[in-house]
Amino acid sequence: MEGLAELHTHLGGSVSSDILWSLAHEQGIALPVKDYWEFDRLVTIADPRGVPDLDALDAVYHWTELIQSSPMAVERSVHAAIGGAYRSQGITTLELRFNPMKRNRGGERDLDHIILAAIRGLDRASLEYPHVNAGLILMMDRTFTQEMNAVVVEKAIRWAPRGIVGIDVAGPRPRGERYPYRDLQPLVEEAREAGLGVTIHVGEEGDEDGVAEIAEVVETLRPDRIGHGILAARDPELMATLRDNETVLEICPTSNLLTKALPTEEAVRETFRTFVDAGVVFTIATDGPEMMRTHLRDEFELLVRIGALERDQLREANARGHAAAFARREPVLPAA
């Protein structure tokens, strides 16, 4: 395949350890380790057995988000992630998502400066890699107040002309309980009316609550895409709704294995086969190639090896990734 599409990757998981190491030292961040290889294990899922749960993954993100908490670090990170994706994987459609409020040191940094820095990184990468159609997705958080999430949406709308292409919500589910997604409906509608794409993290965890959350999201938020959504494979009626709405799932196989969202390769295979049989549409992603120690082509090879998808189905999923992208931004080219 030429020209891969990666729609679900977090900025905190998309920058190589050596760049994060340098950024931490340039900013004088006090790290809990002094050796680079210990640091590498701190900011990636180094153990092939993965992490115990998503809370452990959030602890890894704590360090990458802290290191990226300055305009300089955000700009460098976005630039590096886009360039790295094109050079190593031939990715020509890429959407990076991040929460700007988790990178402004609790209000110490101005939020607009953080977002504009990300846009500068996007612009620089567009000059250097004009074949890449890239965009930025701003994330709300399930631990935030409604007011805080409203600010994220406000900023996404404000900076939409400069490369912010969508909104998302992620983060830990408070106390592990079912999250009230319907509360976000006014914010999501405001973003949609402003022309932004909507993707929602849901259905990665929570067992039956997770299935119910997907149904609530589809009914009340009507997203274009869903981040993960793998628990929908348990419910034929829900899969029929996803199919009829043409809601695209962004599935990250290695990430789901490492976080135990899908416990075995057999579970990955059965989930994909169930979606194919039900006509649910999806695209393949990494969630964060550097943190997960994988790349998009590795994901494709995994799915073929375990019998989850045939190569022609991978080509279809990749083409769907290009078609479902929110990024429709013309590359920034120098004046003639």
C-alpha positions, 0 to 999 in steps of 0.5 A: 500500500502506498499512502497510509492513513493514521487517524487515531494517534495521541501526540503524547505517544507519537514522539520518540523517546530521544526527542522527549529526553532532549526536550525534558533536559532543555526545559529543566524538568526534574525527571525521576530517572537519570539514565536514558534507557530508564527514561525510555522505559518510563515513557513507553510500554516497554514490557511486551506483556503490556500494562495492567490497565488503562490507569497504568497507561495514564501514568505513562502519559503523565510524563509525556504530557509534562514534557510537552507542556511548553510552546517550544515542546509542543511545536517540536513534538507536532513537527517530529510526529508528522515528519516521522510518520511520513519518513518511517511509514509513508503516512500521507493522511495523519491526524494528531490529537492532544489535550491543550489543558494538559500541556499548560501546567495547570494554567501557568502557560497561556492556552492559545500559545500552546495551541498556536505552537502546535499549529506552527509545528503543523505548518513547518511539517507541511512545508517539509512534507507537502504530500502529507495531509495533516490536522490537529484534534483537540481533546476534552477530558472525562475528568474535566468540568463542563466549563473546562471542556467548553474552553477546549471546544471554544479554542478548537472553533477559534483555531479551526481556520489554522488546522484544528480539524476536530474534537474528541474526549478521552481520559480516565472514567471517574471512579471507573464508573459509567460516564455521562456522555450526553452532558457533552451534547451542547458542546459537540453540537457547537463544534459540529455547527462550526464545521469541526469533525467529531470523534469520541473515545468510548467502548474501550473499557467498562464491560456492559457499561462500556457497551451502554456508553457506545449506545449513548454516544451514538444516540446523543453525540452522533459522532463521525468516528469513534475511538476504539469502540471494540465493545460494540462487538458484543451487541448485534443491535448496536453494530447494526446502528453503527453500520446504518449510521456509517460511524467509523471505528478507529481500532488500535490492535496493539494498544488494545492488547497492551492495555488488556482491552482485548486480552489475546490475539484470538480476541482481536481476531474475533472482534475484527471478524465480528465487525466485518460480518456485521458490516461495521466500518473501521480504520486501523491506527496505532494510538501512539506508535512510539509509546506502543512500540509499533507502527502502522505497517506492524498493525497491518502485518499483525492483523494478517498474521492472526487471520483477522483481516485479508490484505484486500480488507486492509486496503479497504480500511486504509482507503476508508481512513483517507476518506474519513479524515477530518483534515482537508487542509491544503499544504502550506507551500512557499510563495512562487 
